[in-house]
Amino acid sequence: MRVVSIVAGAGSMYCGACLHASTLAVMSLPTVWPESKGLPVLEAWANGVPVVVPAHGAFPELVEDTGGGLLFAPHDPRSLAAALEQLIRDPAIASELGRRGRDAVHDRYHADRMASQTAELYRQVVMQSQVTLHDSEFDAPPCGTA
């Protein structure tokens, strides 16, 4: 059984391909600072590996959305150890969390879906900007005509 905990520090580099994620029982990313995306978590899930991550940054939302892992109290090694122990002692739960994570990545966290959601968000922002400008009391001349 392989358990990997990635701790990034000065001069360190994460290399997903180096981990051979599909051979892991569980992956942990015990970051001190909140992560804005958590790409290594998505990579673990893509390989069906459950994760144990701190309850800050993007992780709570990702874990809630996917059901693919466990959260632990940030800066609390005992909480981290308890979550890891839970998955190590119960491979059936670990397997189920890994399956949920893999399904979510393949369904919702792939490049095509994220690109279409980003394009839709931009479309909504542009449409809202046009409504705001149209409804404005400020009546500026069209560009290049002033």
C-alpha positions as CSV (number, residue, x, y, z in Angstrom):
1,M,0.0,0.0,0.0
2,R,1.4,3.4,-1.0
3,V,0.4,6.6,0.7
4,V,1.8,9.8,-0.6
5,S,1.8,13.1,1.2
6,I,3.1,16.0,-0.9
7,V,4.7,18.8,1.0
8,A,5.9,21.6,-1.3
9,G,8.6,23.9,0.1
10,A,11.3,26.2,-1.2
11,G,12.9,24.7,-4.2
12,S,10.6,21.7,-4.5
13,M,8.5,20.8,-7.5
14,Y,5.4,18.7,-7.9
15,C,5.6,16.3,-10.8
16,G,2.3,14.3,-11.1
17,A,3.8,11.8,-13.6
18,C,6.5,10.9,-11.1
19,L,3.9,9.7,-8.6
20,H,2.3,6.9,-10.7
21,A,-1.0,7.9,-9.0
22,S,-2.9,4.8,-10.0
23,T,-0.7,2.7,-7.6
24,L,-1.5,4.9,-4.6
25,A,-3.9,3.9,-1.9
26,V,-4.4,7.6,-0.8
27,M,-2.9,10.9,-1.6
28,S,-2.6,13.8,0.8
29,L,-1.7,17.4,0.1
30,P,-1.3,19.0,3.6
31,T,-0.8,22.6,2.4
32,V,-0.1,25.3,4.9
33,W,-1.5,28.0,2.7
34,P,-4.9,27.8,1.0
35,E,-4.7,26.4,-2.5
36,S,-6.8,28.2,-5.2
37,K,-7.2,25.2,-7.5
38,G,-5.7,22.0,-6.2
39,L,-4.5,20.5,-9.5
40,P,-2.7,17.5,-7.8
41,V,-6.0,16.6,-6.2
42,L,-7.8,16.5,-9.6
43,E,-4.9,14.4,-10.9
44,A,-5.2,11.9,-8.1
45,W,-9.0,11.7,-8.6
46,A,-8.5,11.2,-12.3
47,N,-6.7,8.1,-11.4
48,G,-9.3,6.9,-8.8
49,V,-7.2,7.8,-5.8
50,P,-8.9,9.3,-2.8
51,V,-7.4,12.4,-1.1
52,V,-7.0,13.8,2.3
53,V,-6.7,17.6,2.2
54,P,-7.0,20.5,4.7
55,A,-10.3,22.3,5.1
56,H,-9.2,25.5,3.5
57,G,-8.8,27.1,0.0
58,A,-10.5,25.3,-2.8
59,F,-10.4,21.9,-1.1
60,P,-13.7,22.0,0.9
61,E,-15.7,23.0,-2.2
62,L,-13.9,20.3,-4.3
63,V,-14.4,17.5,-1.7
64,E,-18.1,18.5,-1.2
65,D,-18.7,18.6,-5.0
66,T,-17.1,15.2,-5.7
67,G,-17.2,13.2,-2.5
68,G,-13.7,12.1,-3.4
69,G,-11.9,12.5,-0.2
70,L,-11.7,13.6,3.4
71,L,-10.9,17.0,4.9
72,F,-8.8,17.6,8.0
73,A,-8.3,20.6,10.2
74,P,-5.5,22.8,8.8
75,H,-2.3,22.9,10.8
76,D,-3.4,19.8,12.8
77,P,-1.2,16.8,12.3
78,R,-3.4,14.6,14.5
79,S,-6.4,15.4,12.4
80,L,-4.4,14.6,9.2
81,A,-3.2,11.3,10.8
82,A,-6.8,10.3,11.8
83,A,-8.1,10.9,8.2
84,L,-5.3,9.0,6.7
85,E,-5.7,6.2,9.2
86,Q,-9.5,6.0,8.4
87,L,-8.8,5.4,4.7
88,I,-5.9,3.0,5.3
89,R,-7.9,0.9,7.7
90,D,-11.0,0.8,5.5
91,P,-10.0,0.1,1.9
92,A,-13.7,-0.2,0.9
93,I,-14.3,3.5,1.9
94,A,-11.1,4.5,0.2
95,S,-12.1,2.8,-3.0
96,E,-15.5,4.4,-3.0
97,L,-14.1,7.9,-2.4
98,G,-11.6,7.2,-5.2
99,R,-14.4,6.1,-7.6
100,R,-16.4,9.2,-6.7
101,G,-13.4,11.5,-7.4
102,R,-12.7,9.7,-10.7
103,D,-16.3,9.9,-11.9
104,A,-16.5,13.7,-11.0
105,V,-13.2,14.5,-12.9
106,H,-14.4,12.6,-15.9
107,D,-17.8,14.2,-15.8
108,R,-17.2,17.7,-14.6
109,Y,-13.5,18.6,-14.2
110,H,-12.2,18.1,-17.8
111,A,-10.9,20.7,-20.2
112,D,-13.9,20.8,-22.5
113,R,-16.4,21.3,-19.7
114,M,-14.2,23.9,-17.9
115,A,-13.7,25.8,-21.2
116,S,-17.4,25.9,-22.0
117,Q,-18.2,27.1,-18.5
118,T,-15.6,29.8,-18.7
119,A,-17.0,30.9,-22.1
120,E,-20.5,31.0,-20.7
121,L,-19.3,33.1,-17.7
122,Y,-17.7,35.6,-20.1
123,R,-20.9,35.7,-22.2
124,Q,-22.9,36.5,-19.1
125,V,-20.5,39.2,-18.0
126,V,-20.6,40.8,-21.5
127,M,-24.4,40.6,-21.6
128,Q,-24.6,42.2,-18.1
129,S,-22.2,45.0,-19.1
130,Q,-24.3,45.8,-22.2
131,V,-27.5,46.0,-20.1
132,T,-25.7,48.2,-17.5
133,L,-24.5,50.5,-20.3
134,H,-27.8,50.6,-22.0
135,D,-29.7,51.4,-18.8
136,S,-27.2,54.0,-17.8
137,E,-28.2,57.7,-17.5
138,F,-24.8,58.6,-18.9
139,D,-25.3,59.2,-22.6
140,A,-21.8,59.1,-24.1
141,P,-21.2,59.4,-27.9
142,P,-20.2,56.2,-29.7
143,C,-16.4,55.5,-29.8
144,G,-14.6,57.6,-32.4
145,T,-17.4,60.1,-32.9
146,A,-16.5,62.6,-30.1
